[in-house]
Amino acid sequence: MKGKIVSGKFEIFKDSKKEYRFRLIAKNGKIICQSEGYKTKGGVNGGIKAVKELAIDSEIIVIK
């Protein structure tokens, strides 16, 4: 990973219902967000891929 800046990481785990979930963890170790439950590892990996692709161009809406 030489030369690559790592700003955070995705962590995959199983919840109490035995479903796969991911959480996005910032460089400082704080949890930024956590996913819904997925039945399969493929599903959770698809969720991570979607977040990575969609977050780049996502609109920010401020609710007052």
N, C-alpha and C positions, 0 to 999 in steps of 0.2 A: 504494500500500500504506500510505497514511497511517493511523495509528492501529492498525495490525495488528502484533502481536508475532510475530516469526519466531523459532522456537526451533530450527529445523534445516531441512534440505532433503533431497530425494530426488535422487539423481544416477543417470541411466540411461547405460549404456555397453555396448559389445560386448566379450565375452571372446575368448580365443584360439580357441574353437570357433565363433566368429561368432554366439553366442547373446546375447540381450539379458539384462542383469542390472541390478538397482538396488542402491544402497547408501544407507542413511540416515546423514546426516552431521550431527553436533551443531553448535551455534552456534560452538563452539570449534575446529571443523574436524576433530574426531576421528570416525572411522567407528564407528557404533554397531552396525550389522548390515549384512549383505549377502545378497541373495536367491539362489535357485537360478537356473538358466538358463532362458530362455523363447525359443521359436522366433520369436515375432512381437512387434512393438511393442505391439499390443493386449494380448497376454498379460502383458507386463511392466507395462503401465499397470493391468491388472486386479489384479496382485499388489500394487502400491502402494495401490490403492483398498482392497483387503482389509486390509492392514496398518493403514491409517488408520482404517477402521471398527471392526476387531476389537480393536485395541490399547487403546481407551478403556475397555472393560469387561473386559479380560482378567484372569484370576486370576493371582496371583503365588504360585508354589510354591517353597519353599526346600528343596533337597535336602541332607540332612546326611550 
